[in-house]
């Protein structure tokens, strides 16, 4: 049981380039999330998808777009990468679609550097 | 608005001693509270969560957390620390019925042999 799988694990981009971070979960979870982790700032929510077919903005959505492709997959796209988007990106999923008290399950992250 | 504070950037303890990692929160209504642990180059792993009515919550790897409503705190504890407990610990809060989970900045625990 793989849980939450993120690809790629590492990526270096030049300013202005675009890329898509992939995330898939095999736990049949309804909700999926994208976070970024920066030193001393904890995790900040970029976008989330409460259920298949819906997406909503989190705390820091500017510069990003998302697609909930199906129940398993939730991708994050950087259309024009900027150095401020250098970070570690985590995808997570949880069982609830109604904001319950179930914990989130995290992938191992994508380490993204923008030069 | 929801917020979580972890007042200590780092906690140092000797192996075998008790440990406490502090967390205070602010949320409207009843909160869902969580602790997660992160090891190097890995994602966050769930440790435990607050369930209404249980002021002392037991979780994985011998950890427990004490909920105090009047102080709006949810401190993580362990009676006897292990070197392998050294990691980054995050407290998180979600408003009942909400989708967004707010994470604290994290506390690095260092357990010395």
HADDOCK unambig.tbl for C-alpha pairs under 7 A between the chains (distance, minus, plus):
assign (segid A and resid 40 and name CA) (segid B and resid 105 and name CA) 5.45 0.50 0.50
assign (segid A and resid 41 and name CA) (segid B and resid 105 and name CA) 4.76 0.50 0.50
assign (segid A and resid 42 and name CA) (segid B and resid 103 and name CA) 5.94 0.50 0.50
assign (segid A and resid 42 and name CA) (segid B and resid 104 and name CA) 5.55 0.50 0.50
assign (segid A and resid 42 and name CA) (segid B and resid 105 and name CA) 3.82 0.50 0.50
assign (segid A and resid 42 and name CA) (segid B and resid 106 and name CA) 5.82 0.50 0.50
assign (segid A and resid 43 and name CA) (segid B and resid 103 and name CA) 5.83 0.50 0.50
assign (segid A and resid 98 and name CA) (segid B and resid 97 and name CA) 6.48 0.50 0.50
assign (segid A and resid 99 and name CA) (segid B and resid 97 and name CA) 4.83 0.50 0.50
assign (segid A and resid 99 and name CA) (segid B and resid 98 and name CA) 4.81 0.50 0.50
assign (segid A and resid 99 and name CA) (segid B and resid 99 and name CA) 4.54 0.50 0.50
assign (segid A and resid 100 and name CA) (segid B and resid 97 and name CA) 6.31 0.50 0.50
assign (segid A and resid 101 and name CA) (segid B and resid 32 and name CA) 5.93 0.50 0.50
assign (segid A and resid 103 and name CA) (segid B and resid 46 and name CA) 6.61 0.50 0.50
assign (segid A and resid 105 and name CA) (segid B and resid 45 and name CA) 6.93 0.50 0.50
assign (segid A and resid 106 and name CA) (segid B and resid 43 and name CA) 5.36 0.50 0.50
assign (segid A and resid 106 and name CA) (segid B and resid 44 and name CA) 5.77 0.50 0.50
assign (segid A and resid 106 and name CA) (segid B and resid 45 and name CA) 6.94 0.50 0.50
assign (segid A and resid 107 and name CA) (segid B and resid 43 and name CA) 5.37 0.50 0.50
assign (segid A and resid 108 and name CA) (segid B and resid 41 and name CA) 6.90 0.50 0.50
assign (segid A and resid 108 and name CA) (segid B and resid 42 and name CA) 4.59 0.50 0.50
assign (segid A and resid 108 and name CA) (segid B and resid 43 and name CA) 4.19 0.50 0.50
assign (segid A and resid 109 and name CA) (segid B and resid 42 and name CA) 6.91 0.50 0.50
assign (segid A and resid 109 and name CA) (segid B and resid 43 and name CA) 6.14 0.50 0.50
